[in-house]
Amino acid sequence: MADQQINTYSDEAVEVRLKQELPNWYLEKGWIRRKYKTSGWKATLMAVNTVGHLAEAAFHHPDLTVSYAFVIVKLVTHSAKGVTDKDFELAHKIEEVVMWQPGLAEGALEGTPDDPRFKYIKYS
């Protein structure tokens, strides 16, 4: 695969896109970030593994901060030294999968019951 120039977004452009497309994400120190709150360690590991699968499939890898009841996802394109379309696309996919609530969509999958024993992601 040949190296190619990848366009980066200015901080202002990143802020506009985040506000319009990914309102739970924010820009900090050159990275786009999202904190996913969970109900505990098992749920955190499930979220981390989901992000890991998506990142590996995309071959675009975030930095993660992992704690007992949350995971922070940080994205930047290192080779471009800034935020690029790769970061936005992976952020969208992560958001879509981690925050998916089948009970809110039509279909046979009803989602987890409204019971603290079964909740794992704190939906925002």
C-alpha positions in Angstrom: 0.0 0.0 0.0 1.5 3.3 -1.1 1.7 6.2 1.3 -0.7 9.0 0.4 -1.5 12.4 1.7 -4.4 12.4 4.1 -6.2 15.6 4.8 -6.6 16.6 8.4 -9.4 18.8 9.9 -8.8 22.0 11.8 -9.9 22.1 15.4 -12.8 24.3 14.4 -13.9 21.9 11.6 -13.6 19.0 14.0 -15.8 20.7 16.6 -18.5 21.5 13.9 -18.5 17.9 12.7 -18.7 16.5 16.2 -21.6 18.8 17.1 -23.5 17.8 14.0 -22.6 14.1 13.8 -21.3 12.8 17.1 -22.7 15.0 19.9 -21.4 12.7 22.7 -17.8 12.9 21.4 -15.5 15.9 22.1 -12.1 17.2 20.9 -9.3 17.3 23.5 -5.6 17.8 22.9 -5.9 16.9 19.2 -7.9 13.7 19.7 -11.6 13.0 19.3 -12.8 11.2 22.4 -15.9 9.5 23.9 -16.4 8.1 27.4 -18.7 5.1 27.6 -20.1 4.5 31.1 -20.8 0.9 32.0 -22.4 -0.9 34.9 -19.1 -2.6 35.9 -16.0 -4.5 34.9 -17.7 -7.2 32.8 -19.6 -4.6 30.8 -16.4 -2.5 30.4 -14.6 -5.6 28.9 -17.5 -6.2 26.5 -17.3 -2.5 25.3 -13.5 -2.7 25.0 -13.7 -6.0 23.0 -16.4 -4.4 20.7 -14.2 -1.4 20.0 -11.2 -3.7 19.5 -13.0 -5.8 16.9 -14.2 -2.7 15.0 -10.7 -1.1 15.1 -8.9 -4.2 14.0 -11.4 -4.8 11.1 -10.9 -1.1 10.1 -7.1 -1.3 10.7 -7.3 2.0 12.5 -6.6 1.7 16.2 -7.7 4.0 19.0 -6.1 4.6 22.3 -8.2 3.3 25.2 -8.4 4.2 28.9 -10.1 1.4 30.7 -11.4 1.5 34.3 -14.0 -0.5 36.3 -17.1 1.3 35.0 -16.0 3.2 31.9 -13.9 3.1 28.8 -12.6 6.2 27.0 -12.0 5.9 23.3 -9.5 8.3 21.7 -9.0 8.6 18.0 -6.4 10.5 15.9 -4.7 9.5 12.7 -1.0 9.3 13.8 0.4 9.2 10.3 -1.4 12.4 9.4 -0.8 14.0 12.7 -4.4 15.0 13.1 -8.0 14.1 12.9 -9.1 12.7 9.5 -12.1 11.0 7.9 -10.7 7.7 9.2 -11.3 8.9 12.8 -14.8 10.1 12.1 -15.8 6.9 10.3 -14.5 4.7 13.0 -16.1 6.9 15.7 -19.5 6.5 13.8 -19.1 2.7 13.7 -18.1 2.5 17.3 -21.0 4.7 18.4 -23.5 2.7 16.2 -22.5 -0.7 17.6 -21.8 0.2 21.3 -24.9 2.3 21.7 -27.2 0.0 19.7 -30.5 -0.6 21.5 -32.4 -3.3 19.6 -35.5 -2.7 21.7 -35.8 0.8 20.2 -35.7 -0.5 16.6 -38.3 -2.7 14.8 -37.5 -6.3 14.7 -37.5 -9.5 16.7 -34.6 -8.5 19.0 -36.1 -6.8 22.1 -33.0 -5.7 23.9 -32.0 -6.1 27.5 -34.9 -5.8 30.1 -35.2 -2.6 32.1 -33.7 -4.3 35.1 -30.3 -3.4 36.7 -29.2 -7.0 36.7 -29.1 -7.0 32.9 -28.0 -3.4 32.1 -24.3 -3.0 31.0 -24.0 0.2 29.0 -25.3 3.5 30.4 -27.0 4.8 27.3 -26.7 8.6 26.7 
